[in-house]
Amino acid sequence: MSLQNLTNERTARPARAALAAQPPLPAVLRTGMIVVAAYIAAQMVSDIASLKIGVVAGLAVDMGTFIYPITFTLRDVVHKVLGRANARLLIVLAGVINLLMALYLMWSASVPSDPGWGLGAEFRAILGPVWRIVLASIVAEVVSELVDTEVYHWFVTRITRRFQWLRVLTSNSLSVPVDNLIFAVGAFAWALPWATVWQIFVFNLVVKYAVTLLSLPLIYVTPDQAQE
């Protein structure tokens, strides 16, 4: 080993020793980090996918519907692990992040495209924000998730801490229709026929309840905490 390599090795040893000496994160904090990351990711992906209105089973539906509902159960897990105040903070931060994402995509779409790329118009058409959809989506997310927070808190403090699946089902059953109403009317009422808006509302509601039922087991990913 050369003198330089030996010197580097001796210099690196204290840093490696200090890193090895650091205690591992408690399991509850690791779970919290994972769930927060999943919540933000699901919000962002669903907001982008909502720019497309698809036809599934003959009914109109915004394509973010199939992933967004899981955020309600993820929010409940955050509430369970990190408490009500941190759940509220996450909801607001997610709204800000989604707004910043839309602004960045708008700026990206406005930058002239390199002639060799040739997809500038397609980028603008697909990812350039439709602001009525963006704003309706963010408002619906923030309002409905805050409603979810308060219903969940009420359930665990006033009803029972047992039947964790029921607390999720109860909070989602009230917050999902709120989200659905704000988004469907705010995003599409002035752009699509009311019959199509009604189709979006009904189909979104059915899908969101189905995803809620499928996502109920997520509440058991970590032991219950005495969080409010």
C-alpha positions in Angstrom: 0.0 0.0 0.0 1.4 3.4 -1.0 2.0 6.2 1.6 -0.9 8.2 0.1 -3.3 5.2 0.4 -2.1 4.5 3.9 -2.8 8.2 4.9 -6.2 8.1 3.3 -7.1 4.9 5.1 -6.0 6.3 8.5 -8.0 9.5 7.8 -11.1 7.5 6.9 -11.1 5.2 9.9 -12.4 7.7 12.4 -15.3 8.7 10.1 -16.2 5.1 9.6 -16.0 4.4 13.3 -18.2 7.4 14.1 -20.7 6.2 11.5 -20.8 2.7 12.8 -21.2 4.0 16.3 -24.4 5.9 15.4 -27.5 4.1 16.9 -30.0 2.9 14.3 -33.2 4.8 13.8 -36.1 3.4 15.9 -38.4 1.3 13.8 -41.3 3.7 14.3 -39.2 6.6 12.7 -38.1 4.4 9.8 -41.7 3.5 9.2 -42.6 7.2 9.4 -40.0 8.1 6.8 -41.1 5.4 4.4 -44.8 6.3 4.7 -44.2 10.1 4.3 -42.1 9.4 1.2 -44.9 7.1 -0.2 -47.5 9.7 0.6 -45.7 12.5 -1.3 -44.9 10.2 -4.2 -48.5 9.1 -4.6 -49.8 12.7 -4.4 -47.4 13.8 -7.2 -48.0 10.8 -9.5 -51.7 11.1 -9.1 -51.7 14.8 -9.8 -49.8 14.3 -13.1 -51.9 11.4 -14.1 -55.1 13.4 -13.5 -54.2 15.5 -16.5 -55.7 12.7 -18.6 -59.3 11.8 -18.7 -59.6 8.2 -19.7 -62.5 5.8 -20.4 -62.6 2.7 -18.2 -65.5 0.3 -18.4 -67.3 2.8 -20.6 -67.1 5.6 -18.0 -65.0 8.8 -17.9 -62.4 8.9 -15.2 -59.3 11.0 -14.5 -56.4 8.6 -14.5 -55.0 9.8 -11.1 -58.0 8.1 -9.5 -56.4 4.7 -9.3 -53.4 5.8 -7.1 -54.6 8.8 -5.3 -57.0 7.1 -2.8 -54.2 5.3 -1.1 -53.0 8.6 0.2 -55.9 8.7 2.7 -54.8 5.4 4.3 -51.1 6.5 4.2 -52.2 9.7 5.9 -53.8 7.6 8.6 -50.6 5.7 9.1 -48.6 9.0 9.4 -51.2 10.1 12.0 -50.8 6.9 13.9 -47.0 7.0 13.8 -46.2 10.7 14.0 -49.3 12.3 15.5 -52.0 14.7 14.3 -49.8 17.8 14.2 -47.3 16.2 11.9 -50.1 14.7 9.7 -51.4 18.3 9.3 -48.0 19.6 8.4 -47.5 16.8 5.8 -50.8 17.6 4.2 -49.9 21.3 3.8 -46.4 20.5 2.6 -47.7 18.1 0.0 -50.0 20.8 -1.3 -47.0 23.2 -1.6 -44.9 20.6 -3.3 -47.5 19.8 -5.8 -48.0 23.5 -6.6 -44.2 24.0 -7.0 -44.1 20.9 -9.3 -46.8 22.4 -11.5 -45.0 25.8 -11.6 -41.7 24.0 -12.6 -43.4 22.0 -15.3 -45.0 25.2 -16.6 -41.6 26.9 -16.7 -40.0 23.8 -18.4 -42.7 23.8 -21.0 -42.1 27.5 -21.8 -38.3 27.0 -22.4 -37.5 26.7 -26.1 -36.8 23.2 -27.2 -33.6 22.1 -28.7 -34.2 21.6 -32.5 -32.7 18.1 -32.3 -35.2 17.0 -29.7 -38.3 17.8 -31.6 -40.9 17.0 -28.8 -41.5 20.5 -27.4 -45.1 20.7 -28.5 -45.8 17.2 -27.1 -44.2 18.1 -23.8 -46.3 21.3 -23.5 -49.5 19.4 -24.5 -49.0 16.6 -21.9 -47.2 18.2 -19.0 -48.0 21.9 -19.3 -50.3 22.4 -16.3 -54.1 22.7 -16.8 -54.5 25.2 -14.0 -58.2 24.5 -13.2 -57.3 20.8 -12.7 -54.1 21.6 -10.8 -55.8 24.0 -8.4 -58.9 21.9 -8.0 -56.7 18.9 -7.2 -54.6 20.7 -4.6 -57.5 22.3 -2.9 -59.4 19.0 -2.8 -56.4 17.2 -1.4 -55.7 19.6 1.3 -59.3 20.1 2.4 -60.3 16.4 2.3 -57.1 15.2 4.0 -57.5 17.7 6.8 -61.1 16.4 7.2 -59.6 12.9 7.3 -57.3 14.0 10.0 -60.0 15.4 12.2 -62.3 12.4 11.8 -59.5 10.0 12.5 -58.5 12.0 15.6 -62.1 12.0 16.8 -62.5 8.3 16.3 -59.4 7.3 18.3 -60.0 9.8 21.1 -63.8 9.7 21.4 -64.8 6.3 20.1 -62.2 3.6 20.5 -58.5 2.8 19.8 -59.6 -0.8 18.9 -60.6 -1.9 15.4 -57.9 0.0 13.6 -59.4 -0.9 10.2 -62.6 0.7 11.3 -60.9 4.1 12.1 -59.5 4.1 8.6 -62.8 3.1 7.0 -64.6 5.8 9.0 -62.3 8.7 8.2 -62.0 7.7 4.5 -65.7 7.3 4.2 -66.2 11.0 5.0 -63.1 12.5 3.4 -63.2 10.7 0.1 -66.6 12.2 -1.0 -65.4 15.7 0.1 -62.3 15.2 -2.1 -64.4 13.9 -5.0 -66.9 16.7 -5.0 -64.3 19.5 -4.8 -62.2 18.0 -7.5 -64.9 16.9 -10.0 -66.7 20.3 -9.8 -63.7 22.5 -9.6 -61.7 20.8 -12.3 -64.4 19.9 -14.9 -67.7 21.7 -14.2 -66.9 24.5 -16.6 -65.1 22.5 -19.2 -67.1 19.3 -19.7 -70.8 18.5 -20.0 -72.5 17.9 -16.6 -73.2 14.3 -17.6 -69.5 13.7 -18.0 -68.7 15.5 -14.7 -71.3 13.2 -13.0 -69.7 10.2 -14.6 -66.3 11.3 -13.3 -67.7 11.9 -9.8 -69.5 8.5 -9.6 -66.7 6.4 -11.1 -64.1 8.2 -9.0 -66.1 7.5 -5.9 -66.5 3.8 -6.6 -62.8 3.4 -7.4 -61.7 5.4 -4.3 -63.8 3.3 -2.0 -62.4 0.1 -3.6 -58.9 1.3 -3.1 -59.7 2.3 0.5 -60.9 -1.3 1.2 -57.8 -2.7 -0.4 -55.5 -0.4 1.5 -57.0 -1.0 4.9 -54.2 -3.5 6.0 -51.6 -0.7 5.7 -52.7 0.6 9.0 -51.2 -2.5 10.6 -47.6 -1.9 9.3 -46.6 -0.5 12.7 -47.8 -1.1 16.2 -50.4 1.4 17.5 -48.9 4.5 19.1 -50.4 6.8 21.7 -50.4 9.7 19.2 -53.0 12.4 18.8 
